[in-house]
Amino acid sequence: MQTALNGILVTTLVAVGTFFAADTARAEEELFDLESIMKDPVDAKILTTEIKDGVVFQNIEYTTRVVDGSPERIQGILAFPEGAKSLPGVYWSMGGMAKANPEFPGRIASRGYVCLAVTLPHNIRNSFRTPFDAKNPKSANMTLLARDQLRGITMLSQRPEVDPNRIAVAGASYGGVFATLIAGVDPRVKAGFCFFGAGNHELGTSLPQFLKMEKLEDLAVWNSTFDPAFRLKQKNIPFMWGVAFNDHWFLFPAVAKTFMETAGTDKRAIIMPYWQHGFPPEVDNALISFLDTTPVAAKSRPAYNAPGQIQLRQENGKVVASFSWTGDNPVVKAELIVSYGEYTPWLGWPQRASFVFPAEIAGKQASAKLPIPSRQIPLIAWGTIADKDQIMVSTPPMVLSSKELLDFPVDANLELNCFIDGDLGESGQYFYKLSGEPFAGQPDKEVKQAGEQSVRVDAYVPEPKKTKNFSIKLFHNVPGLAHQLSVFLKAERLTQISVTLTPVRPKSWGSALVKQLIAKDPRLAPLIPRWSDNPEPISVTASVGTEWQEVKLDVPEPTAPVDGYKLDIKETAEGKTVYWIDTLRMKPVWPK
């Protein structure tokens, strides 16, 4: 009854998978001239040196390549502990391909590594404005940007502070894409980790270099030359992915497949529900500390625990999911995370709801009831364990199709709330603050409908002339289902307050290439004609006074492609009234 994630992907995307089969080993050798990358002179120079809190920061410069007799020079930041000698080196690939800054080089250097980050030469690479050149992949923008960073590893490995036999790669976002690629390409790299980013971009990405390609034939070239995933199928390298389940840049099916298909047993992943393109501090720490479990370790520590696949059994009329792990780090917390809805590429991931259920620990195994609200709704499930040092590691995700749910008992009366913290408590406010969406309002522990607190939205102020709205862009839902939204409202005096959900279309569907890909999926193809329809807001307006009042909004099953919803709660008049919000629910309506 259990289906591995990569097996499901083969089933649902078989047309894409077979159409783009390629001789990847041959293509890998052709894309990057590793001999030139590793042996051509880098002519490195130190431009400035500064010491801060025991870490040396140097602005450096090196030659990435010579074109028509003129060297292309790149600058970057190198950080290492004072007195460093023969330490492991880490190449850090910048998020957003941004200008190098000292944050991550400094953090990594403070742990006993030598770390380099560089500023990529976007002015000569056409980094963002043009698509990946499938006709000339060796000179395509993403290829040359990767080569620039491989040359950075050459410079790094030649420094006297660095042991060239202990090199790692890491990065975030764009940097996660390059870190995954470089881990597969460069034989000098012995370990790595990344925040977001991976390969298998044909399953969902926001990279403009990918989205601007126009033909399936171009995609075939991308897949067999640049895509970061395929090389790791043959290379066993310790690597850890930080996976934001709701990432809007690199969709979960793409990242999950990369992790699942990577060779070896030294890989790890932490899959964080709710999060889009950020993590709490403990995940940052777990990813950086992973290097200390690998052959490049600056300060060796035991290997992270390694959870295995989820196993299912029926017991006393319910479905029990269990998973075990290897490793000697004492586990203090285990959870089963479940997300309901069709497992489709390109749709429904940035705001897809997850539900976390505590799991009971017995030795090196954990188990929890797997709620199944309907046999018509497929689901994804994974387990996550945390040890005493707050190091979290996840199981490989499991997908169950509607067909595979036929023999399982159903929790017909199951009620779940898609909103992360329906009581608008401290945990929810903390999450949205770290996600870049702090609540418009202040917590109020005195005036509340339930729980610890409500959110107080203060009155309109003349400057700037703007009503304060309670607005949430990251508002989770179960894709493809109807929902019922409910919220309790109260005001200091009688006023009119509107509650509105506005559907959000998947932006990537504007790509000619993506349209061709989703046209191959019978679940998505019927939605293509509706993509260009303007989303129709769903709204209700209520008279709200000094007593708590529940306001409800029925959200119909979508008939057009919907990635999620934006929530707005606001006073409809001039906005001169203080009001409170509490007990927010977004309940899926399960098919019978």
Order of alpha helices (4+ residues) and beta strands (2+ residues): alpha-alpha-alpha-alpha-beta-beta-beta-beta-alpha-beta-alpha-alpha-beta-alpha-beta-alpha-alpha-beta-alpha-beta-alpha-beta-beta-beta-beta-beta-beta-beta-beta-beta-beta-alpha-beta-beta-beta-beta-beta-alpha-beta-beta-beta-beta
